[in-house]
Amino acid sequence: MHVAVAGTFGPLHDGHRTLFEHALRFGTDGVVVGLTSDDMARETRQQSREVLSFDDRVRGVTDAVADLDEWNRDVDVHELSSEYDIAEDDPSIDALVVSPETAPELEQVNDRRRERGLEPISGIVAPYVLADDGDRISSTRIVAGEIDEHGTILE
């Protein structure tokens, strides 16, 4: 199975690592990590907050994936320039790893694939990783100084 996972991945945290781990576990035929371009990362952030550069995020993702890859998968990092990018256009993708938050978007992805004459893809839902306070770990919470990348409370 050729699996994709996508996001901004900055700052990187244990929730992202769970997404990567699921992609690696199921990606027997390879994994594509779709990483938002710098422009897309700035456009999609809920707050006006700094996001690491694309090159810095590539290094972080590459290191995290290497640390987690006990299966020696073929992994390709692909720059995303639009919301659906590889998921809607790449006929080799069989599944998309999503969080519970983004799982409903899979229906839109598959509608767009069908419009292009491609087969729908499966969703692999990775669970949220919770911080010490029971709320989910997120980059927004890390940037706000509430938690660290592992969910340890900082306030």
N, C-alpha and C positions, 0 to 999 in steps of 0.2 A: 504494500500500500504506500502510495506517495502522498505525504502529508504536508500541509502548510499551516503555519501559525503566523500571525501578523500583529504589529503594534508599534508604538513609539519606543517602548522599552527604555525609558529614561525618566527618573533614575531607576535602575534595575533593582528588583526586590524579589523576595521569595515567591510571591504570586506569579511573577514572570517565569521564575525557575520551574514552577509546577507546570506551566503551559509548555515550556521547552521539554520537560521530562515526558509529558504525555506525547508530544510530537515525536520524540526520539523512540519511545516505547513502541508506538504503532507504525512508525515510518520505515517499515522493512525495505521499501524501495527508494527511500530517500526522504529528506526533509527540506522544505523551503521555508526560510524565515523571511517574511516580508517586513521590512523596516521602513517606517515612514521617512520620506525625504525631509530635509530641514524645513522647507516651505510648508509642507503638509503638517509637520509636527507643530509649527507655530500657529497654523490656522485652526487646528483641532483642539488646542488646549483650552480648557474651560476658563482658566484664569490667565492673566498676563504673567506668565512665569517663564523663566529661562528653561530651555531644554538643551541638553548636551548636543554638540554637533553630531552630524550623521557619522563621521569617522570615529568619534569617541564612542558612540552607541554601537557601531559595528564591532569595535574592539571589545566592549563589554559583553555583547551578545555572543561573540565568538568564544571568548573565555568561558562564559557561563555554560554554553553548550558543550564545549570540550570537557569541562569538569563533570558534566552530567552524562555524557555519552558512553555508557558501558556496552553499547551494541556496535560501536564503530560505524555509525551511519554516515552516508554521504549527505552533507549539509551544505546548502547554498543560501547565502544571504542576498536578498533581492531588494533593491530600493523601490518603495511604493510611491507613486506620484498621484494616485487617486484612491478613494475609499475601498473599492473592490478589486482593483488592479489584477493581481495574479489569480485570485480566486474565481473571477468571472471569465478569464481569458485563457487560462492554461489547461489544455485538455488532459494533461498528465496528472493533475491533482485529483486524488480520490477522496480526501477528507480534509476538513479544516478543524483545527483545535480552537475552541472558543471557551470563554468564561461563561458563567451563568448570566452575566450582564449582557454579553454580546450574542448569546445563543439565538435569540429571536431574529437576528440579522441573517442567519443562514437561509431562511426562506427567500429573502431578497436576492441573496447571492445565487441561489438556484434558479430563481425566475430569470435573472440576467444570463445565466449559463444556457438555459433553455432557449432564450431569444437568439443566442449565438449558435444554436445547434449542438450544444455540448451536454453531456450527461450531468445530472445533478451530483453533488458531492455529499458525503456523510459528515455529520458533526460529531466531534469528540469533545465532550464537555469536561473541562478540568475544574475541580472544585475551587472555591475561594480559599485562600490561606488567611487565617485570622491572626490579628495582632493579639498581644497579651490582654487587651481590654475587650476582646470578643468581636470587635469590628474588623472588617476586612483590611488587609494591607493594600495600600495604593500609593502611587507616586505622588499624588496630591497631598496625602497625609505626611509623606516623607519630606517633601519640599516645605510644608507648613511647620515642620519641626515637631510634629506630634509623636512620630515613631521613627525607628531606624529601618533599614532594609529587611530586617528579620522580624519586625513587628514589636520590638521592645519599646515600651512607652518612654518618651523623653521628657515629658512635662512634669 
